[in-house]
Amino acid sequence: MGVGQEAQDTAMFRELEERLLQPDVRSSAEEIAKLLADEFIEIGSSGRVFNKHHVVEALRDERSPARTADGLTVRWLTKYVALVAYRTVSRISTTGEQRRTLRSSIWKRIDGRWQMIFHQGTAMGRSR
C-alpha cells in the first residue's frame, strides 16, 4: 500500500469517526443506524457491553461535550476490515476539566459501505 493510499484511508476513517462524535449525528437514530452494523458491540468504560439497539437509544438524549480526535491510526485486518485507534479530548463545560479517552473501533465494509462493528473507549483521566 502506497503512502498516498494510506493517507486516503486515514482521512476516510477520520471522517467516519468524527461523524460519530458530532452531537447532531449522535442524536439522530437514523444516522447512527447507518454507521453502526447490525452486529455492533461496544464495551463501555464501565465494562458493560452494549449492542446497536442500546447505543441508538442511549444517544438520542445524550448531551455530550464537544470532542476532538487526535493521533488516528488505521491497521488493516483484512481487505474489508480495519482497526482504527485514536484519542479524544472532551471538555466538561461545568468544571472546565478535560477528559481524555483512548478509543478503538473495528470497521467492516458491508454491502458497499463502511460500518462500525466494534468500539471500545478507555478513560485516561481528567485534567484542567
PyMOL commands that set and color helices and strands:
alter all, ss='L'
color gray80, all
select helices_A, chain A and resi 3-21+23-26+29-35+52-60
alter helices_A, ss='H'
color red, helices_A
select strands_A, chain A and resi 36-43+49-51+67-78+81-91+98-110+113-127
alter strands_A, ss='S'
color yellow, strands_A
deselect
rebuild
show_as cartoon
